[in-house]
């Protein structure tokens, strides 16, 4: 009815990806008088599937317009199964040490359950308060194994059980100041607990707890009906991706393997931004300038052992600073044709420590996009 609503949705998704690689390799190590030519063929099969179910309830208080309570539940499950078949042989002679018959398997599952409640309260005209609480429970498992000539390699075989629980609460206020000014201010508190264990290494489980306060404030000013400007500050948290924490070893190339790191900390980013938006004769223009500082940045790190095998994983390596601009424009032509485009230009200045060595990296980066939309007649 007018004051109660209940909605639910259920989705299924999935796709497969198969890939074959034929690699001719030349490895030379003059110091140890090694010169190898070999062929490596890989056949990769990937299966990705998942489901999502959500349930939402909203109660609108009859006595006051805009005052409401929203309660949400969602469960999201993902399956990622990978199967690598690898064969390798010497093409310069009959060096049996180069012969390989390998198989890498990984059965990964990720289940994420979210509970949330939000309360919105209009205090008076131009003033609105919103508060809420949220809990996200995430479980990731990775059952990975590595076989050579159908014999299991114990070092490359294990089972990871990884839990990440996030408990959060927030409050935010929207304030209209006069006719032309507005303010949005709030903060979110988060407590994260992480626990993981390996089946074959029961004596070495890992745990990590951390808490964060994430403020956000935006001040905006209107200049007439079509022009506005705003300044904002926000702190954001970016937790490691599944690829970043999976310990499954990708052995597509035998001298360059990669794997995740389940003990990664999240990245924290403080961003200061100024933006200006205007609309002139069917053309919308938005320009923003920003400064961004990120701590505990997650980067891929490469090490090479004495046998010349490179291993790539992920680490929290240091701090990155970025200064940049974003320009976006949209134009309507002949009433039926819309052109949109944007460009981002920003610096990357990172410093950190890897294996006890002080490192740094600087770059100027850019990306952009353009798209076009034409509205045809007769709908």
C-alpha positions, 0 to 999 in steps of 0.5 A: 500500500502507500506506506508499506512495500516489499520487494524481492529479486533473484538472478542467475549468471554464468559464463565459460571461457576457454583459451589455448596458448602455444608458446615458443620460449628461448631461455639463455643463462650464459653464466651457467652455460644454459641455452634452452629452446622449448615449446609450451602448450597450455589449455585453460578452462574457466567456469564462472557462475553465480546467483543473487537474492535480495529482499527489501522492505520500506516503511513510510511514516504516514505522519511525515512525508520523507520519513521512512525506514528501509531494511535490506537483505542480500546474499550473493554467491560466486563460483570460479573453477579453473583448470590449466593443462600444460605440456612442454618439450624441448625443440632444440634436442632431446633434453628430458629435463624440459619435458612437462606434463602439468595440471593446475586446478582451482575451485573457488567459492565466494559467498557474501551476505549483507544486512542493512537498515536505514532511517531517513528523517526530514527535520524541517524544510531543507534539513534531512538526517539519515542514519544506518547500520550494515553488516557484510559477512564474506566467506571465500574458499579456494581449493587448489592443487598442482600435479606433475605427471599426475603426481600431486605436488604438496607445496602447490596444493592446499585449501584456503578458508578465508572470512571477512566480516564488516560491521558499519554504522553511519550518520549523514545530514543534508542542509539547504542554506538559503536559496543557493547553498547546500551542505552534505556532511557525514561519517561512517564507522567500520570495524573489519575482522579477517580470519584465514586458515590453510588445511595443510598448515593448521598451526599457522592461521592468520587474523587481522582486525582494523577499524576505520572512520570514513568522513565525507563532506560536500559544500555546493553553490548554485549560480543561477539555474544551470551552473553550480560548483562544489568542494568536497572531501572524502575518505574511502576504503578499498579492500583487496580483490579476490584475485589479490587474496587467492593463493592459487598459483597461475603457471601459464608461463613456467618462468613467470608464475603469479599468486595472491596474498590473503594477508593484504591490508586495505587501501585508504584514500583521502580525496579533496575535489573541486568541481564546476558544472554548467549547461549552455545551449544543449551542452553540459560541461563538468570540470573537476580538479582533485588531489588524492592520497592513498596509503597501504597501496596494493601493487604487484611485486616481482621477485626472481629466484636463483633458477630464473623463475619470476614470482608475481604476488601482491603487497602493501608497498607504501603511499601514492599521491595523485593530482589530476583533472576530469573533464566531461561534456555532453551535447545534444545535436538535431534533437535525436543525437547525443554525444558524450565524452570525457578525459581523465589526466592525473599524476601517480607518485608512489614511494614505498619499501619492498624487501627492505629496499626503498622504491619509488615510481612516478607517471603521468596517466590519462584515459578517456571515452566517447560514446554516441546515442541516436534516438530513432523515430517511432520509439 
